[in-house]
Amino acid sequence: MRKILFAIAVSVLLAGCGTFTKVGTIPVDPTLPAPARAVQTGIHESNVLIAASAVVLLENYNGGIVTASDFIAERGQLRSYANQLDRAQTLLDDCVKVLRNPATPGDPRSPRPPPCDFTEPQRQAEITAGLVTALHKKIADRRRELK
Amino acid sequence: MTTELTEKLILTLLEAGLDAAARGVKREDILAEVNASFAAGKSYEQITADVRAIRERKLDALDKVEVPPAP
């Protein structure tokens, strides 16, 4: 009996984690190079998590299980992370523009822009994704702790 | 491993799994909203803009909450 319960627990855990960490559901331009697709997928995922966190935070506040000061602090954090994501998106868009519209060599009116290898947008997106995931977990966990 | 420890481990695993699933539900809700927005053959740029717009709507709803000043 204990073995069956253990198996059920493990499968529920794996199913839960699978739902939580599933990526790539939002389509990304397949003509982009692989690093750019990865960054765009990361930005989409973080945007979805911020939106989900906002919904849970609002429910927590309306349900009286988050203090006003925590609500204000976490609302501010979500907004700040959203702004960071927008910066990562701008960097990515700039890189893609450079990639798709290379300047004509030798044309002085159109100097060649510096090459872009997606490192900076990737770094920005990864840092923000880590912060967003941690905050999302904190917001969701509070509901369970206070039950 | 004692019976007590085994039961504790089972309960912890169940709780963690259900908790992760609960967090996933909210995420899935948002994804459904995102997916609905690009059902009509939009460009990838528009999809990106739509995802951002949905995020902004949720954040705007938070911004509209008036928090009473602390006593």
Backbone of each chain as ProteinMPNN parsed JSONL, in Angstrom:
{"seq_chain_A": "MRKILFAIAVSVLLAGCGTFTKVGTIPVDPTLPAPARAVQTGIHESNVLIAASAVVLLENYNGGIVTASDFIAERGQLRSYANQLDRAQTLLDDCVKVLRNPATPGDPRSPRPPPCDFTEPQRQAEITAGLVTALHKKIADRRRELK", "coords_chain_A": {"N_chain_A": [[0.841, -1.207, 0.0], [1.94, 1.173, 0.856], [3.88, 1.503, -1.068], [2.354, 1.941, -3.33], [1.133, 4.373, -2.725], [3.419, 5.968, -2.609], [4.24, 5.848, -5.261], [2.091, 7.168, -6.456], [2.413, 9.685, -5.296], [4.89, 10.482, -6.36], [4.249, 10.553, -9.085], [2.334, 12.576, -9.119], [3.905, 14.687, -8.296], [5.753, 14.867, -10.399], [4.029, 15.372, -12.508], [3.011, 17.838, -11.734], [5.344, 19.418, -11.695], [5.996, 19.241, -14.35], [3.901, 20.604, -15.565], [4.386, 23.102, -14.569], [6.882, 23.815, -15.528], [6.744, 23.713, -18.242], [7.701, 24.628, -21.496], [7.849, 26.701, -24.474], [5.318, 26.824, -25.584], [4.195, 29.025, -26.724], [4.245, 30.223, -29.977], [7.273, 30.802, -31.809], [9.175, 32.727, -34.084], [10.287, 30.7, -36.622], [12.298, 31.265, -38.398], [14.255, 32.632, -37.152], [17.611, 32.674, -35.798], [18.866, 29.957, -33.731], [19.819, 30.843, -31.081], [18.431, 33.26, -30.797], [15.786, 32.424, -30.925], [15.67, 30.99, -28.56], [16.028, 32.998, -26.666], [13.75, 34.553, -27.183], [11.722, 32.744, -26.538], [12.234, 32.468, -23.81], [11.647, 35.066, -22.937], [8.92, 35.222, -23.557], [7.954, 33.227, -21.826], [8.585, 34.322, -19.32], [7.021, 36.619, -19.389], [4.483, 35.479, -19.359], [4.558, 34.257, -16.859], [4.797, 36.491, -15.192], [2.318, 37.681, -15.653], [0.644, 35.646, -14.646], [1.501, 35.646, -11.99], [0.653, 38.168, -11.246], [-2.107, 37.849, -11.288], [-2.479, 35.952, -9.233], [-1.41, 37.36, -7.074], [-3.208, 39.482, -6.872], [-5.542, 38.072, -6.22], [-4.714, 37.013, -3.785], [-4.442, 39.362, -2.297], [-7.055, 40.416, -2.351], [-8.273, 38.348, -1.016], [-7.323, 38.662, 1.483], [-4.972, 37.477, 2.371], [-2.511, 38.484, 2.08], [-0.394, 41.024, 3.218], [-0.861, 44.619, 3.131], [1.531, 45.998, 2.777], [3.258, 44.008, 1.796], [1.892, 43.435, -0.531], [2.155, 45.843, -1.967], [4.94, 45.908, -2.219], [5.478, 43.573, -3.729], [3.982, 44.028, -6.005], [5.394, 46.178, -7.029], [7.824, 44.891, -7.531], [7.065, 43.102, -9.564], [6.4, 44.886, -11.597], [8.869, 46.068, -12.008], [10.374, 43.871, -12.943], [8.984, 43.391, -15.267], [9.653, 45.66, -16.72], [12.39, 45.163, -17.032], [12.255, 42.942, -18.669], [11.169, 44.077, -20.948], [13.315, 45.615, -21.747], [15.124, 43.602, -22.393], [13.733, 42.51, -24.546], [13.847, 44.629, -26.361], [16.606, 44.741, -26.839], [16.927, 42.258, -28.045], [15.291, 42.562, -30.321], [16.716, 44.578, -31.61], [19.073, 43.214, -32.228], [18.08, 41.298, -34.004], [17.218, 42.933, -36.059], [19.666, 43.945, -36.998], [20.752, 41.61, -37.928], [19.03, 40.947, -40.01], [19.034, 43.105, -41.698], [21.673, 43.82, -42.87], [24.204, 46.29, -43.263], [25.188, 47.833, -46.361], [28.313, 46.882, -47.55], [31.007, 49.148, -47.583], [29.493, 51.386, -48.083], [29.413, 54.636, -47.176], [27.314, 56.092, -46.119], [25.861, 54.329, -44.767], [26.999, 52.936, -42.307], [28.502, 49.896, -41.213], [26.768, 48.165, -38.725], [27.613, 47.264, -35.309], [28.423, 43.813, -34.735], [26.034, 41.384, -33.533], [25.61, 38.986, -31.141], [23.608, 37.933, -29.635], [24.199, 37.591, -26.987], [23.914, 39.522, -24.939], [21.046, 40.184, -24.84], [20.247, 37.619, -24.137], [21.464, 37.226, -21.653], [20.206, 39.211, -20.126], [17.544, 38.329, -20.295], [17.702, 35.854, -19.041], [18.527, 36.474, -16.411], [16.317, 37.95, -15.559], [14.311, 36.027, -15.835], [14.98, 34.204, -13.817], [14.519, 35.768, -11.529], [11.808, 36.35, -11.8], [10.656, 33.796, -11.693], [11.309, 33.025, -9.081], [9.899, 34.929, -7.601], [7.291, 34.385, -8.418], [6.945, 31.844, -7.323], [7.159, 32.464, -4.629], [4.912, 34.105, -4.246], [2.843, 32.317, -4.872], [3.298, 30.347, -2.98], [2.732, 31.595, -0.561], [-0.017, 31.64, -0.306], [-0.564, 28.992, 0.235], [0.803, 28.601, 2.644], [-0.615, 30.198, 4.437], [-3.063, 29.048, 4.619]], "CA_chain_A": [[0.0, 0.0, 0.0], [2.825, 2.336, 0.948], [4.557, 1.647, -2.363], [1.394, 2.535, -4.275], [1.013, 5.789, -2.352], [4.67, 6.613, -3.006], [4.206, 5.984, -6.731], [1.128, 8.233, -6.776], [3.023, 10.958, -4.907], [5.93, 10.83, -7.342], [3.651, 10.93, -10.375], [1.705, 13.9, -8.962], [5.004, 15.659, -8.261], [6.299, 15.023, -11.752], [3.002, 16.026, -13.339], [2.969, 19.242, -11.321], [6.542, 20.106, -12.181], [5.904, 19.295, -15.808], [2.984, 21.683, -15.917], [4.951, 24.383, -14.177], [8.088, 24.184, -16.257], [6.583, 23.5, -19.678], [8.104, 25.811, -22.262], [7.71, 26.589, -25.908], [3.927, 26.729, -26.009], [3.915, 30.19, -27.559], [5.086, 30.086, -31.167], [8.378, 31.745, -32.025], [9.549, 32.767, -35.495], [11.262, 29.636, -36.889], [13.399, 31.726, -39.26], [15.294, 33.234, -36.305], [18.658, 31.717, -35.381], [18.526, 29.237, -32.496], [19.957, 31.63, -29.845], [17.362, 34.265, -30.739], [14.536, 31.702, -30.582], [15.733, 30.641, -27.133], [15.8, 34.225, -25.89], [12.35, 34.952, -27.337], [10.921, 31.805, -25.749], [12.425, 32.838, -22.403], [10.913, 36.314, -22.669], [7.492, 34.864, -23.535], [7.676, 32.473, -20.595], [8.627, 35.247, -18.185], [5.835, 37.479, -19.477], [3.328, 34.682, -18.911], [4.685, 34.076, -15.4], [4.473, 37.769, -14.539], [0.858, 37.826, -15.72], [0.056, 34.688, -13.701], [1.812, 36.125, -10.637], [-0.209, 39.328, -10.978], [-3.45, 37.326, -10.99], [-2.451, 35.322, -7.901], [-1.184, 38.418, -6.075], [-4.477, 40.205, -6.7], [-6.44, 37.179, -5.476], [-4.207, 36.952, -2.405], [-4.753, 40.621, -1.612], [-8.51, 40.476, -2.16], [-8.634, 37.32, -0.045], [-6.802, 39.037, 2.791], [-3.865, 36.639, 2.827], [-1.227, 39.184, 1.896], [-0.501, 42.345, 3.845], [-0.809, 45.726, 2.177], [2.932, 46.343, 2.469], [3.78, 42.961, 0.903], [1.231, 43.614, -1.827], [2.793, 46.978, -2.657], [6.325, 45.535, -2.559], [5.509, 42.574, -4.807], [3.473, 44.712, -7.2], [6.531, 46.945, -7.541], [8.809, 43.952, -8.095], [6.545, 42.59, -10.845], [6.525, 45.977, -12.585], [10.303, 46.224, -12.299], [10.792, 42.741, -13.78], [8.365, 43.595, -16.583], [10.487, 46.647, -17.41], [13.634, 44.492, -17.422], [11.945, 42.088, -19.825], [11.015, 44.953, -22.12], [14.668, 45.988, -22.196], [15.685, 42.411, -23.06], [13.047, 42.386, -25.836], [14.397, 45.667, -27.245], [17.945, 44.289, -27.242], [16.742, 41.149, -28.992], [14.773, 43.121, -31.577], [17.823, 45.287, -32.262], [19.967, 42.182, -32.783], [17.427, 40.671, -35.167], [17.242, 43.937, -37.135], [21.033, 43.954, -37.535], [20.931, 40.339, -38.633], [18.204, 40.883, -41.228], [19.315, 44.253, -42.568], [23.086, 44.206, -42.785], [24.518, 47.464, -44.09], [25.954, 47.543, -47.568], [29.732, 47.148, -47.276], [31.623, 50.217, -48.365], [28.608, 52.541, -48.212], [29.701, 55.498, -46.023], [26.08, 56.603, -45.498], [25.257, 53.254, -43.987], [28.113, 52.186, -41.702], [28.138, 48.556, -40.726], [26.546, 48.171, -37.275], [28.409, 46.239, -34.623], [27.767, 42.502, -34.774], [25.26, 41.05, -32.336], [25.575, 37.525, -31.013], [22.49, 37.609, -28.738], [24.665, 37.318, -25.616], [23.362, 40.481, -23.973], [19.625, 39.915, -24.566], [20.119, 36.32, -23.454], [21.841, 37.436, -20.25], [19.117, 39.983, -19.5], [16.342, 37.492, -20.202], [17.937, 34.784, -18.055], [18.513, 37.059, -15.063], [14.935, 38.297, -15.231], [13.524, 34.784, -15.684], [15.255, 33.668, -12.481], [13.85, 36.616, -10.535], [10.357, 36.193, -11.972], [10.275, 32.462, -11.211], [11.398, 33.028, -7.613], [8.789, 35.727, -7.054], [6.052, 33.644, -8.686], [6.885, 30.765, -6.331], [6.912, 33.081, -3.314], [3.527, 34.564, -4.206], [1.965, 31.144, -4.855], [3.505, 29.609, -1.726], [2.141, 32.296, 0.578], [-1.409, 31.22, -0.209], [-0.604, 27.67, 0.875], [1.266, 28.736, 4.032], [-1.595, 30.865, 5.297], [-4.332, 28.309, 4.633]], "C_chain_A": [[0.881, 1.265, 0.0], [3.518, 2.594, -0.397], [3.641, 2.315, -3.387], [1.261, 4.034, -4.003], [2.252, 6.57, -2.793], [4.682, 6.857, -4.517], [3.257, 7.102, -7.141], [1.75, 9.594, -6.472], [4.053, 11.407, -5.929], [5.3, 11.263, -8.661], [2.961, 12.284, -10.295], [2.779, 14.982, -8.981], [5.529, 15.926, -9.666], [5.302, 15.727, -12.658], [2.952, 17.503, -13.022], [4.143, 20.006, -11.857], [6.499, 20.248, -13.694], [5.009, 20.421, -16.266], [3.649, 23.029, -15.692], [6.093, 24.806, -15.085], [7.939, 24.036, -17.776], [6.923, 24.78, -20.44], [7.772, 25.6, -23.738], [6.29, 26.481, -26.41], [3.562, 27.889, -26.936], [4.826, 30.135, -28.785], [6.121, 31.199, -31.307], [8.796, 31.621, -33.486], [10.629, 31.708, -35.805], [12.428, 30.078, -37.774], [14.515, 32.397, -38.447], [16.38, 32.208, -36.018], [18.327, 31.134, -34.003], [18.702, 30.083, -31.229], [18.829, 32.655, -29.685], [16.028, 33.61, -30.373], [14.513, 31.376, -29.09], [15.442, 31.874, -26.269], [14.325, 34.625, -25.965], [11.427, 34.036, -26.526], [11.018, 32.148, -24.261], [11.642, 34.092, -22.033], [9.414, 36.039, -22.621], [7.126, 34.187, -22.221], [7.632, 33.408, -19.383], [7.429, 36.181, -18.201], [4.594, 36.75, -18.975], [3.376, 34.512, -17.392], [4.371, 35.37, -14.645], [2.961, 37.969, -14.522], [0.186, 36.898, -14.711], [0.294, 35.14, -12.262], [0.905, 37.292, -10.265], [-1.617, 38.872, -10.597], [-3.488, 36.754, -9.567], [-2.271, 36.383, -6.817], [-2.478, 39.188, -5.803], [-5.472, 39.363, -5.9], [-6.014, 37.097, -4.011], [-4.578, 38.213, -1.628], [-6.253, 40.719, -1.334], [-8.981, 39.466, -1.119], [-8.062, 37.58, 1.341], [-5.657, 38.166, 3.287], [-2.507, 37.224, 2.455], [-1.406, 40.585, 2.489], [-0.379, 43.425, 2.774], [0.638, 46.037, 1.795], [3.567, 45.293, 1.558], [3.186, 43.108, -0.495], [1.917, 44.722, -2.625], [4.202, 46.602, -3.117], [6.353, 44.581, -3.754], [4.949, 43.143, -6.115], [4.611, 45.507, -7.854], [7.579, 46.048, -8.177], [8.347, 43.446, -9.459], [6.708, 43.645, -11.936], [7.989, 46.146, -12.994], [10.801, 45.098, -13.215], [10.2, 42.874, -15.19], [9.189, 44.59, -17.395], [11.808, 46.032, -17.881], [13.41, 43.611, -18.653], [11.795, 42.912, -21.091], [12.382, 45.374, -22.662], [15.322, 44.81, -22.938], [15.056, 42.25, -24.448], [13.599, 43.404, -26.835], [15.779, 45.262, -27.755], [17.849, 43.174, -28.278], [16.275, 41.672, -30.354], [15.879, 43.842, -32.35], [18.782, 44.298, -32.931], [19.37, 41.581, -34.062], [17.433, 41.627, -36.354], [18.612, 43.961, -37.81], [21.255, 42.718, -38.404], [20.225, 40.345, -39.991], [18.485, 42.018, -42.205], [20.771, 44.664, -42.458], [23.361, 45.37, -43.722], [25.333, 47.047, -45.308], [27.435, 47.837, -47.304], [30.253, 48.261, -48.175], [30.739, 51.436, -48.542], [28.806, 53.441, -46.987], [28.433, 56.03, -45.352], [25.44, 55.558, -44.589], [26.364, 52.399, -43.364], [27.634, 50.853, -41.131], [27.922, 48.6, -39.202], [27.376, 47.091, -36.596], [27.676, 44.902, -34.649], [27.057, 42.212, -33.449], [25.164, 39.531, -32.247], [24.514, 37.058, -30.008], [22.916, 37.351, -27.295], [23.985, 38.236, -24.604], [21.855, 40.284, -23.756], [19.408, 38.601, -23.824], [20.416, 36.471, -21.962], [20.716, 38.156, -19.499], [17.892, 39.105, -19.27], [16.513, 36.417, -19.132], [17.89, 35.317, -16.633], [17.064, 37.334, -14.647], [14.091, 37.048, -15.018], [13.731, 34.176, -14.305], [14.51, 34.447, -11.407], [12.332, 36.412, -10.584], [9.895, 34.845, -11.405], [10.288, 32.421, -9.685], [10.225, 33.794, -7.005], [7.457, 35.007, -7.254], [5.862, 32.537, -7.644], [6.537, 31.335, -4.954], [5.441, 33.486, -3.18], [2.571, 33.37, -4.101], [2.081, 30.39, -3.541], [2.807, 30.279, -0.549], [0.701, 31.845, 0.787], [-1.501, 29.887, 0.556], [-0.208, 27.77, 2.351], [0.177, 29.276, 4.942], [-2.937, 30.149, 5.339], [-4.601, 27.729, 6.002]], "O_chain_A": [[0.634, 2.243, -0.706], [3.714, 3.739, -0.804], [4.077, 3.135, -4.196], [1.275, 4.852, -4.923], [2.146, 7.692, -3.288], [5.079, 7.923, -4.987], [3.555, 7.885, -8.043], [1.64, 10.532, -7.261], [4.084, 12.574, -6.318], [5.755, 12.221, -9.286], [2.983, 13.056, -11.253], [2.608, 16.04, -9.586], [5.721, 17.076, -10.063], [5.676, 16.571, -13.473], [2.86, 18.335, -13.925], [3.993, 21.097, -12.406], [6.92, 21.266, -14.243], [5.314, 21.114, -17.237], [3.51, 23.96, -16.485], [6.262, 25.989, -15.381], [8.909, 24.218, -18.512], [6.488, 25.871, -20.072], [7.462, 24.495, -24.182], [6.072, 26.084, -27.555], [2.72, 27.744, -27.822], [6.043, 30.013, -28.647], [5.876, 32.358, -30.973], [8.771, 30.529, -34.054], [11.751, 31.807, -35.31], [13.426, 29.367, -37.893], [15.584, 32.695, -38.979], [16.109, 31.007, -35.994], [17.603, 31.743, -33.216], [17.824, 30.056, -30.366], [18.339, 32.886, -28.58], [15.24, 34.17, -29.611], [13.473, 31.473, -28.439], [14.712, 31.802, -25.28], [13.721, 34.99, -24.956], [10.47, 34.5, -25.906], [10.019, 32.123, -23.543], [11.05, 34.174, -20.957], [8.713, 36.557, -21.751], [6.126, 34.524, -21.588], [6.75, 33.295, -18.531], [6.877, 36.503, -17.148], [3.765, 37.319, -18.265], [2.35, 34.614, -16.72], [3.749, 35.338, -13.583], [2.391, 38.374, -13.509], [-0.733, 37.309, -14.002], [-0.594, 35.033, -11.416], [0.446, 37.401, -9.128], [-2.241, 39.437, -9.698], [-4.408, 37.035, -8.799], [-2.906, 36.313, -5.765], [-2.8, 39.503, -4.657], [-6.159, 39.873, -5.015], [-6.853, 37.11, -3.11], [-4.974, 38.149, -0.464], [-6.669, 41.06, -0.227], [-9.969, 39.698, -0.422], [-8.292, 36.802, 2.267], [-5.392, 38.116, 4.488], [-1.485, 36.539, 2.51], [-2.431, 41.237, 2.287], [0.128, 43.19, 1.677], [0.935, 46.306, 0.631], [4.327, 45.636, 0.653], [3.871, 42.931, -1.502], [2.219, 44.557, -3.807], [4.614, 46.921, -4.233], [7.149, 44.754, -4.677], [5.399, 42.775, -7.2], [4.764, 45.504, -9.076], [8.153, 46.378, -9.215], [9.139, 43.368, -10.398], [7.104, 43.334, -13.059], [8.302, 46.341, -14.168], [11.56, 45.346, -14.152], [10.84, 42.514, -16.178], [9.403, 44.403, -18.593], [12.289, 46.33, -18.975], [14.25, 43.54, -19.551], [12.232, 42.507, -22.168], [12.58, 45.476, -23.873], [15.979, 44.991, -23.963], [15.741, 41.901, -25.409], [13.797, 43.087, -28.008], [16.089, 45.416, -28.936], [18.593, 43.151, -29.258], [16.796, 41.278, -31.398], [15.972, 43.736, -33.573], [19.24, 44.519, -34.052], [20.064, 41.386, -35.059], [17.622, 41.215, -37.499], [18.709, 43.994, -39.036], [21.865, 42.786, -39.47], [20.741, 39.826, -40.981], [18.205, 41.902, -43.399], [21.065, 45.765, -41.99], [22.826, 45.435, -44.828], [26.061, 46.054, -45.288], [27.771, 48.941, -46.876], [29.97, 48.299, -49.373], [31.188, 52.437, -49.101], [28.418, 53.068, -45.88], [28.452, 56.378, -44.171], [24.591, 55.872, -43.756], [26.638, 51.289, -43.821], [26.512, 50.725, -40.639], [28.812, 49.033, -38.47], [27.79, 46.122, -37.231], [26.447, 44.864, -34.591], [27.432, 42.728, -32.396], [24.689, 38.876, -33.175], [24.533, 35.903, -29.582], [22.101, 36.94, -26.469], [23.536, 37.789, -23.549], [21.413, 40.221, -22.608], [18.508, 38.482, -22.993], [19.712, 35.917, -21.118], [20.332, 37.767, -18.397], [17.283, 39.131, -18.2], [15.571, 36.107, -18.403], [17.292, 34.701, -15.751], [16.644, 36.997, -13.54], [13.249, 37.012, -14.121], [12.784, 33.688, -13.689], [13.938, 33.862, -10.488], [11.668, 36.317, -9.552], [8.872, 34.766, -10.723], [9.387, 31.852, -9.068], [9.634, 33.36, -6.016], [6.599, 35.016, -6.371], [4.756, 32.323, -7.148], [5.733, 30.768, -4.215], [4.807, 33.248, -2.152], [1.607, 33.406, -3.335], [1.094, 29.854, -3.037], [2.339, 29.597, 0.363], [0.252, 31.688, 1.922], [-2.381, 29.685, 1.393], [-0.802, 27.111, 3.205], [0.062, 28.856, 6.093], [-3.855, 30.598, 6.026], [-5.623, 27.074, 6.205]]}, "seq_chain_B": "MTTELTEKLILTLLEAGLDAAARGVKREDILAEVNASFAAGKSYEQITADVRAIRERKLDALDKVEVPPAP", "coords_chain_B": {"N_chain_B": [[14.575, 2.856, 6.381], [12.177, 4.398, 8.449], [8.651, 3.746, 9.114], [7.31, 6.074, 9.74], [8.913, 8.082, 8.675], [8.765, 7.438, 5.981], [6.058, 7.893, 5.448], [5.987, 10.62, 5.901], [7.622, 11.53, 3.866], [6.113, 10.77, 1.656], [3.85, 12.418, 1.993], [5.06, 14.929, 1.795], [6.005, 14.87, -0.841], [3.576, 14.634, -2.226], [2.346, 17.036, -1.502], [4.14, 18.92, -2.575], [3.928, 18.317, -5.278], [1.197, 18.811, -5.829], [1.15, 21.494, -5.231], [2.886, 22.588, -7.131], [1.403, 21.943, -9.364], [-0.832, 23.519, -8.924], [0.248, 26.067, -9.194], [0.868, 25.905, -11.858], [-1.653, 25.878, -13.012], [-2.595, 28.533, -12.996], [-0.737, 29.611, -14.719], [-1.348, 28.189, -16.994], [-3.879, 29.207, -17.486], [-3.289, 31.804, -18.278], [-1.78, 31.234, -20.534], [-3.75, 30.111, -22.147], [-5.265, 32.347, -22.654], [-3.416, 33.835, -24.076], [-3.022, 32.153, -26.292], [-5.572, 32.24, -27.42], [-5.543, 34.781, -28.402], [-3.915, 34.748, -30.637], [-5.098, 33.213, -32.57], [-5.919, 33.846, -35.091], [-4.047, 33.766, -37.258], [-1.789, 35.566, -36.849], [1.159, 37.676, -37.148], [4.534, 36.882, -36.036], [5.636, 38.991, -34.694], [3.371, 40.349, -33.911], [2.289, 38.468, -32.192], [4.175, 38.479, -30.143], [3.769, 41.077, -29.259], [1.163, 40.826, -28.381], [1.394, 39.036, -26.223], [2.832, 40.591, -24.468], [0.973, 42.634, -24.12], [-1.09, 41.326, -22.776], [0.208, 40.707, -20.397], [0.596, 43.336, -19.488], [-2.056, 44.133, -19.08], [-2.767, 42.6, -16.856], [-0.974, 43.588, -14.98], [-1.795, 46.224, -14.905], [-4.271, 45.915, -13.708], [-3.461, 45.335, -11.149], [-2.252, 47.737, -10.496], [-4.432, 49.367, -10.273], [-5.536, 48.844, -7.848], [-6.384, 50.276, -4.847], [-4.553, 50.848, -2.114], [-5.195, 51.049, 1.299], [-3.844, 53.52, 3.521], [-1.364, 52.679, 6.003], [-2.382, 52.172, 9.413]], "CA_chain_B": [[13.721, 4.025, 6.601], [11.043, 4.027, 9.293], [7.327, 3.985, 8.522], [6.959, 7.485, 9.94], [9.667, 8.872, 7.694], [8.216, 7.144, 4.654], [4.774, 8.606, 5.315], [6.288, 12.053, 5.812], [8.155, 11.756, 2.522], [4.981, 10.675, 0.72], [3.034, 13.624, 2.141], [5.826, 16.069, 1.257], [5.996, 14.751, -2.308], [2.214, 14.942, -2.691], [2.115, 18.463, -1.308], [4.961, 19.652, -3.552], [3.356, 18.079, -6.609], [-0.078, 19.53, -5.946], [1.455, 22.915, -5.208], [3.424, 22.932, -8.446], [0.285, 21.86, -10.31], [-1.691, 24.691, -8.702], [0.903, 27.22, -9.827], [0.756, 25.694, -13.291], [-3.003, 26.186, -13.476], [-2.663, 29.967, -13.3], [0.08, 29.82, -15.906], [-2.111, 27.65, -18.118], [-4.955, 30.165, -17.758], [-2.71, 32.915, -19.052], [-1.41, 30.703, -21.853], [-4.987, 29.962, -22.928], [-5.619, 33.704, -23.09], [-2.439, 34.182, -25.118], [-3.315, 31.344, -27.48], [-6.804, 32.742, -28.035], [-5.286, 36.061, -29.073], [-3.277, 34.627, -31.949], [-5.736, 32.153, -33.349], [-6.273, 34.306, -36.44], [-2.899, 33.883, -38.156], [-1.043, 36.813, -36.686], [2.614, 37.563, -37.344], [5.247, 36.598, -34.789], [5.795, 40.273, -34.0], [2.089, 40.639, -33.255], [2.153, 37.531, -31.078], [5.017, 39.018, -29.069], [3.084, 42.267, -28.731], [-0.035, 40.361, -27.663], [1.81, 38.459, -24.929], [3.177, 41.733, -23.617], [-0.258, 43.366, -23.807], [-1.804, 40.567, -21.736], [0.958, 40.96, -19.15], [0.322, 44.704, -19.048], [-3.432, 44.196, -18.553], [-2.768, 42.025, -15.503], [-0.258, 44.518, -14.098], [-2.646, 47.408, -14.744], [-5.302, 45.567, -12.722], [-2.808, 45.481, -9.834], [-2.009, 49.166, -10.246], [-5.704, 50.047, -9.965], [-5.924, 48.563, -6.458], [-6.011, 51.354, -3.917], [-4.206, 50.264, -0.816], [-5.379, 52.058, 2.357], [-2.595, 53.796, 4.268], [-1.21, 51.931, 7.253], [-2.911, 52.973, 10.549]], "C_chain_B": [[12.488, 3.615, 7.435], [9.727, 4.35, 8.582], [6.97, 5.467, 8.587], [7.645, 8.375, 8.89], [9.112, 8.681, 6.286], [6.923, 7.914, 4.425], [5.004, 10.108, 5.157], [6.778, 12.404, 4.401], [7.026, 11.741, 1.49], [4.145, 11.951, 0.774], [3.745, 14.839, 1.55], [5.802, 16.055, -0.266], [4.631, 15.132, -2.875], [1.966, 16.444, -2.633], [2.872, 19.282, -2.354], [4.378, 19.511, -4.956], [2.078, 18.856, -6.83], [0.16, 21.029, -6.004], [1.966, 23.385, -6.565], [2.312, 22.915, -9.49], [-0.617, 23.077, -10.176], [-1.078, 25.933, -9.335], [0.765, 27.122, -11.338], [-0.604, 26.074, -13.832], [-3.108, 27.657, -13.852], [-1.895, 30.269, -14.589], [-0.677, 29.339, -17.136], [-3.26, 28.585, -18.489], [-4.45, 31.296, -18.65], [-2.356, 32.435, -20.462], [-2.636, 30.543, -22.741], [-5.416, 31.316, -23.487], [-4.7, 34.143, -24.227], [-2.777, 33.443, -26.409], [-4.568, 31.839, -28.204], [-6.529, 33.99, -28.849], [-4.615, 35.877, -30.428], [-3.828, 33.482, -32.79], [-5.901, 32.559, -34.804], [-5.057, 34.6, -37.309], [-2.137, 35.179, -38.06], [0.442, 36.583, -36.923], [3.279, 37.302, -35.993], [5.464, 37.881, -33.986], [4.51, 40.62, -33.25], [1.859, 39.721, -32.053], [2.944, 38.04, -29.868], [4.34, 40.223, -28.42], [1.854, 41.857, -27.921], [0.307, 39.81, -26.283], [2.116, 39.59, -23.958], [1.914, 42.485, -23.183], [-1.06, 42.653, -22.711], [-1.12, 40.76, -20.384], [0.622, 42.345, -18.599], [-1.082, 44.847, -18.473], [-3.473, 43.693, -17.116], [-2.055, 42.973, -14.526], [-1.081, 45.789, -13.863], [-3.737, 47.154, -13.71], [-4.734, 45.691, -11.303], [-2.643, 46.962, -9.483], [-3.284, 49.893, -9.824], [-6.146, 49.816, -8.522], [-5.449, 49.697, -5.56], [-5.773, 50.727, -2.555], [-4.373, 51.335, 0.259], [-4.076, 52.286, 3.101], [-2.563, 53.031, 5.584], [-1.696, 52.784, 8.43], [-1.781, 53.515, 11.428]], "O_chain_B": [[11.846, 2.605, 7.148], [9.684, 5.102, 7.608], [6.416, 6.039, 7.648], [7.041, 9.278, 8.312], [9.004, 9.628, 5.508], [6.71, 8.505, 3.367], [4.316, 10.78, 4.388], [6.401, 13.426, 3.828], [6.981, 12.57, 0.581], [3.775, 12.503, -0.262], [3.125, 15.672, 0.89], [5.606, 17.089, -0.904], [4.535, 15.853, -3.868], [1.449, 17.044, -3.575], [2.325, 20.214, -2.943], [4.343, 20.473, -5.724], [1.887, 19.481, -7.873], [-0.528, 21.752, -6.726], [1.55, 24.422, -7.082], [2.277, 23.758, -10.387], [-1.11, 23.609, -11.171], [-1.779, 26.749, -9.933], [0.569, 28.129, -12.019], [-0.719, 26.536, -14.967], [-3.647, 27.994, -14.906], [-2.33, 31.061, -15.425], [-0.657, 29.985, -18.183], [-3.581, 28.74, -19.667], [-5.09, 31.683, -19.628], [-2.598, 33.131, -21.449], [-2.578, 30.804, -23.942], [-5.866, 31.423, -24.628], [-5.142, 34.742, -25.207], [-2.812, 34.039, -27.485], [-4.623, 31.857, -29.433], [-7.186, 34.24, -29.86], [-4.725, 36.75, -31.29], [-3.126, 32.876, -33.599], [-6.012, 31.692, -35.671], [-5.048, 35.598, -38.03], [-1.865, 35.824, -39.073], [0.922, 35.449, -36.903], [2.663, 37.48, -34.942], [5.473, 37.86, -32.756], [4.542, 41.112, -32.122], [1.309, 40.137, -31.033], [2.459, 38.034, -28.737], [4.338, 40.37, -27.198], [1.544, 42.47, -26.899], [-0.388, 40.077, -25.302], [1.721, 39.559, -22.792], [1.797, 42.917, -22.036], [-1.635, 43.295, -21.832], [-1.779, 40.951, -19.362], [0.393, 42.509, -17.401], [-1.292, 45.581, -17.507], [-4.132, 44.285, -16.261], [-2.487, 43.136, -13.385], [-1.067, 46.357, -12.771], [-4.093, 48.042, -12.936], [-5.434, 46.099, -10.377], [-2.861, 47.381, -8.346], [-3.234, 50.897, -9.114], [-7.032, 50.513, -8.026], [-4.264, 50.028, -5.524], [-6.673, 50.157, -1.938], [-3.776, 52.407, 0.162], [-3.292, 51.356, 3.291], [-3.599, 52.772, 6.196], [-1.453, 53.991, 8.452], [-2.043, 54.201, 12.415]]}, "name": "protein", "num_of_chains": 2, "seq": "MRKILFAIAVSVLLAGCGTFTKVGTIPVDPTLPAPARAVQTGIHESNVLIAASAVVLLENYNGGIVTASDFIAERGQLRSYANQLDRAQTLLDDCVKVLRNPATPGDPRSPRPPPCDFTEPQRQAEITAGLVTALHKKIADRRRELKMTTELTEKLILTLLEAGLDAAARGVKREDILAEVNASFAAGKSYEQITADVRAIRERKLDALDKVEVPPAP"}
